[in-house]
Structures are given as C-alpha cells and as structure tokens.
Amino acid sequence: MAQAGPGMVTASMRGQAIAEALLALGGIGALWVLGSTLGRLQDLALQTEFAGRHLAFVVAQDAPREVHERTHAYFFRPDRHRWRNHDGSALLPAQAGRFSADIREAGRLPEQAQPGGTAEPARMLRGELLPAYPGLVAGRVSVSPDLAPAARRGGWQAVAPLSSRFAILVDAGHARDDGDVQARIAGAPRVWSDAARRTERAGRTLSALSHVDRSWGRPPPEFDWLMAWKGLLPPAAGERP
C-alpha cells in the first residue's frame, strides 16, 4: 500500500488552507453586505422617526395642509438622501405606495388623565376655560424600502416596511393671544364673571360717594379689570418691575 509523501501532505494542507481562507473571505463579504444594508436601513428608520415627529407637531400647530403634504419632500427626497442597494438601485424608489402618512382622531383623553383629574372644581375650570377640546390625534408615517437585490441573493423577503407612530394632544385649550385670554375669563361665570358683576354693582353703588375724594384729585374707580392688563408682560428674570 502506497504511503503519502511529504509533498502530497503539504499540497493537501495548502489546499485546505486556501479553502478555509475562501470560506472566511465569503463570510466576511456576507457580513459586510449585511452590515452596510442594515446601516442604510437604520438611517432610513431614523429619518422615518424624524418624519413622524415632524408630522405630530404639524398636527399640534394646526399647520396648513400643504405643510403636511410636504413631509415626504422634507425627509425622503432623493437629492437629499442617496439610499442605494449594492447594485445601485434605489433603496426607496419613487413609486406609489412606498410612502404614506396617516392621521386620525383617537378619541378623547380620559377624565382621570386631564388637568386636575376628576375633581369637580377642576372639571368646572376645564369646561369654562378650555373650550372645544377634541382630545387625541394619532398618526403614522410609513415607508417600504426595496431590498429586492439583496433579498434575491439570500432568498429572503424583499419587503421591510418601516413606520413611526405618534399620539398627541391637540388644541389643549391654549389661548391664541391676550384678547382670547380676556374673552375666556370674561365669559367664565363661576371662574370670573359672576363675582366680577357683583363686585362692579357694589362698586358703582359706592362710586356715588366719589365726590368726597374730589378734593384729593383721585380718579374715579375703574371697573374694567381685564382690558387694563392687555399687552402687559411680567418682567424677565433679573429685571426690576
């Protein structure tokens, strides 16, 4: 029986080393491909998250509809982001159905989660000072990148949808300006107007005696306690009033 010589053993070991090197290079190449693909997907997912937050603030600020419709251009325009597959094809093609932005009403905020909770004074204050409160609005921004080139090589599913969801409190009762603040206070019976009217009646009754103070040059009493504060702001920190 013939025995393998040193040359045959050396050639066999060399062939085995080459096979192992090729296998290792193949594994490294696969990791590189997968790593770069995951990096692009992570960047696209981060941009989707930014788009969802942007849309939430657009809803909260009641921005014009065209601002809402420009969400895709703000965050996914091809000339701003060059997301590509390894064959050069677009990771997010400009095709119908690749991007969607949905907004819907999600019901009212529960009483126990509203300012002041379920206590009756708090409910009364909310009813008089925070009118037309609609509650929660929910939305979602979704994109569907095209992973077809890498998926075809690996036999995987070519669809990898990414989405960012949000739920935000809209029109929580904040006033538009000073005039809106004064109108709400003046129109709130239990918070202000009932007590203000009683005080005004008593004050006007007593103002008939104002001739007593005429010698001192005192001005007549002022009963408009809201308009006098219009446009006035408290002093900033560190400033003297």
Backbone hydrogen bonds, N-H to C=O, Kabsch-Sander energy under -0.5 kcal/mol:
donor,donor_aa,acceptor,acceptor_aa,energy
9,V,5,G,-2.1
10,T,6,P,-2.3
11,A,7,G,-2.4
12,S,8,M,-2.2
13,M,9,V,-2.4
14,R,10,T,-2.4
15,G,11,A,-2.5
16,Q,12,S,-2.2
17,A,13,M,-2.4
18,I,14,R,-2.2
19,A,15,G,-2.4
20,E,16,Q,-2.5
21,A,17,A,-2.4
22,L,18,I,-2.7
23,L,19,A,-2.3
24,A,20,E,-2.6
25,L,21,A,-2.8
26,G,22,L,-2.4
27,G,23,L,-2.3
28,I,24,A,-2.6
29,G,25,L,-2.8
30,A,26,G,-2.4
31,L,27,G,-2.4
32,W,28,I,-2.4
33,V,29,G,-2.5
34,L,30,A,-2.9
35,G,31,L,-3.1
36,S,32,W,-2.5
37,T,33,V,-2.1
38,L,34,L,-2.8
39,G,35,G,-2.1
40,R,36,S,-2.1
41,L,37,T,-2.3
42,Q,38,L,-2.6
43,D,39,G,-2.1
44,L,40,R,-2.4
45,A,41,L,-2.8
46,L,42,Q,-2.3
47,Q,43,D,-2.0
48,T,44,L,-2.0
49,E,45,A,-2.0
50,F,46,L,-2.1
51,A,47,Q,-2.3
52,G,48,T,-2.1
53,R,49,E,-2.0
54,H,50,F,-2.6
55,L,51,A,-2.4
56,A,52,G,-1.9
57,F,53,R,-2.0
58,V,54,H,-2.1
59,V,55,L,-2.2
60,A,56,A,-2.3
61,Q,57,F,-2.2
62,D,59,V,-1.1
63,A,58,V,-2.3
67,V,64,P,-1.1
68,H,64,P,-1.2
69,E,65,R,-2.4
70,R,66,E,-1.0
71,T,68,H,-1.5
74,Y,70,R,-2.3
75,F,71,T,-1.7
76,F,72,H,-2.7
77,R,73,A,-0.6
80,R,77,R,-1.8
81,H,77,R,-1.5
83,W,81,H,-0.8
84,R,82,R,-0.6
85,N,89,S,-3.0
88,G,85,N,-1.7
91,L,83,W,-2.3
92,L,83,W,-0.6
95,Q,93,P,-2.1
98,R,95,Q,-1.6
100,S,142,S,-2.2
102,D,140,R,-2.6
104,R,138,A,-2.9
106,A,136,L,-2.5
113,A,110,P,-1.4
114,Q,110,P,-0.6
114,Q,111,E,-1.2
117,G,114,Q,-2.5
119,A,116,G,-1.0
123,R,119,A,-2.2
124,M,120,E,-2.5
125,L,121,P,-2.4
126,R,122,A,-2.6
127,G,123,R,-2.3
128,E,124,M,-1.7
129,L,125,L,-2.6
130,L,126,R,-2.0
135,G,170,V,-0.6
136,L,107,G,-3.0
137,V,168,I,-2.3
138,A,104,R,-2.8
139,G,166,F,-2.4
140,R,102,D,-2.1
141,V,164,S,-2.3
142,S,100,S,-2.7
143,V,162,L,-2.7
144,S,98,R,-2.0
146,D,91,L,-3.5
147,L,145,P,-0.8
147,L,158,A,-1.8
151,A,147,L,-2.8
152,R,148,A,-2.7
153,R,149,P,-1.3
154,G,150,A,-1.8
155,G,151,A,-1.7
156,W,151,A,-1.7
160,A,145,P,-0.8
162,L,143,V,-2.9
164,S,141,V,-2.3
166,F,139,G,-2.1
168,I,137,V,-2.6
170,V,135,G,-1.8
170,V,168,I,-0.5
181,V,177,D,-1.9
182,Q,178,D,-2.5
183,A,179,G,-2.4
184,R,180,D,-2.2
185,I,181,V,-2.3
186,A,182,Q,-2.8
187,G,183,A,-1.7
188,A,185,I,-1.4
192,W,188,A,-2.5
193,S,185,I,-0.6
193,S,188,A,-2.1
194,D,189,P,-2.3
195,A,189,P,-0.6
196,A,192,W,-2.6
197,R,193,S,-2.6
198,R,194,D,-1.9
199,T,195,A,-2.3
200,E,196,A,-2.4
201,R,197,R,-2.5
202,A,198,R,-2.2
203,G,199,T,-2.5
204,R,200,E,-2.9
205,T,201,R,-1.9
206,L,202,A,-1.9
207,S,203,G,-1.7
208,A,205,T,-0.9
209,L,206,L,-2.2
210,S,207,S,-1.9
212,V,209,L,-2.0
213,D,210,S,-1.3
214,R,211,H,-0.9
216,W,213,D,-1.1
217,G,214,R,-1.5
218,R,213,D,-1.2
223,F,221,P,-0.5
225,W,223,F,-1.2
228,A,224,D,-0.7
229,W,226,L,-1.7
230,K,227,M,-1.6
232,L,229,W,-1.8
239,E,236,A,-2.3
